[in-house]
Amino acid sequence: MPSRAHKMLCDLIARKMREEGYVPVAFDGRRFVVGDEEIHVPPRIGRHRPDVLGYDPCAKALCIGEAKTGNDLSSARSREQLMDYANIVGASSGERIRLIIGVTSGMQDALRSALEELGLQDRESISYIVLPEELVDSDAEVQV
């Protein structure tokens, strides 16, 4: 079961996607209906399944959202995900696919360090959002 922090980060990522013109079309751990459209679990992209997947129908572009909580950023799997997602190139645009990473405020320095170690710190296609720790009890579990 996803933690409350993970769920909240996914929601924030989806909101950020919408602000940037992407429509969230797949959301990890949940299925829900928006209008007449049912949003499904994201498909695998390379070796991994992202937490949120958005699509800009005008630009025909994808946006990947990934929420990281706890010690996620120190795991080899998480670093592999970040590298994989950061290096995907859009078929229609020829540009790197947009990546939005969500972290809690206590993980902000760890994210910056991880991006620097991976050589991703200056990528314009990557941004991150921060959820203040005060807004969530990271040990709470959420039913989805």
N, C-alpha and C positions, 0 to 999 in steps of 0.2 A: 504494500500500500504506500502511495506517495505521502511524504510528510506535508504538513500544512505549509511550510516554507516553499517546498517544491511546487505545490499547487498554486500558491500566490505568485511565485515567479513566472510560472507558465501563463497565468492570467495577465501579468504585466507585460510579458513578451508579446502576447497576442494583441494587447492594447497598443503597444509601440508599433507593431506591424501595421495595424489599421491606420495609425497616425501617418505612417509613411506610404500609404496607398496600397498595401497588401491586404488581401482577404485571407484570414486564417482558414485553411481548408482541412487541416488535420491536427489533432490535438491528442497527445499521449495520455492514456488512461481514461479517456472519456469519449463518449459518443453523444452528440447533441444535435439539435435541429436549429438552424438559423433560417427563418422564412420557410421555404420549401426544401432547403438543402440540408442533407444530413452530413455532419462532419465526422470523419472516421479517424482511426489511429493512423499516424503517419507511416508511409512505406519506408522500407530500408533505403538509405542513401549510402551507397558504398557498403561499408561493413557495419553501419550503425543505423538506428532508428532515432530521428530527432524528437525532441519533446513537442515542438510546434512547427508546422510548415505553413507558409503563407504564399499566396500567388497574386501577382499584379497582372490582371487580364489585359490592361492597356499596353504595358511594356512586355508582356509575356515573360515575366521574370519571377524567380523563386526567392524566398527568404526562409532561412532556417533559424529556428529559435532553440536554444539549449539552456536549461536551468541547472545550475550547479549549487549544491548545498553541502554542508558539513565539510568533510575532507575530500570531496570529489576531485578537486583540482590536482591533488597530489597523486591520483591514481594513473597508471599507465593507460587505462582504457579511456579516461576523460581526455588526456592529452592527445591520444590517437584520434578521438572524435573531433577535437578542435582542429587538428591538422587536416583531417579528411574534409571537414565541412569548409574550412577556410580556403582550401585549394580546388574546390569544385568550380568549374567554369560553365556558365550558362550556354546552352546550345544555340539559342536565338541571339543572344547579345555578345557572346565571345568574352564577356567580362566575368569576374569572380562573382559568385552568388553571395548575396547579402547574408551576414550572420549576426544575430543578436544573442548575446549571452546574458543571462540573468544570474545575479549572485546576491547573497545577503551582505549587509555592510561589513560584517566581520570577515568576509572572504575577498573583499575588494583588493587588498594588497596581494593576496595569493593569486588572484586572477591576473593582475598586472605582471607579477613575477612569471607566471606560467606563460603568458603571451610573449614576454620578453625572451624567455628561455627557448621558446619555439620559433622565435623570429617573426612573430605576428603583430608586434606592438604598433607598427605604423600602417597597418592595412586599413585603407579607407572603407573597405567592404565589411569591416568588423566594428561593432559597437557593443556596449554593455549597459545594462540598467542595474540599479542597486535597490534592494528592498531593505529598509531599516530593520534591524534586529528587534527593535521595540514593538514592531507591529505583529510579530509572530512568535509563538512558542515553538521553537524548532523541534521539540520532542513530541508534539501533538500529532496524531494521525488523523487523516481526513478520509471519509468515505467518498468514493467517486463512482 
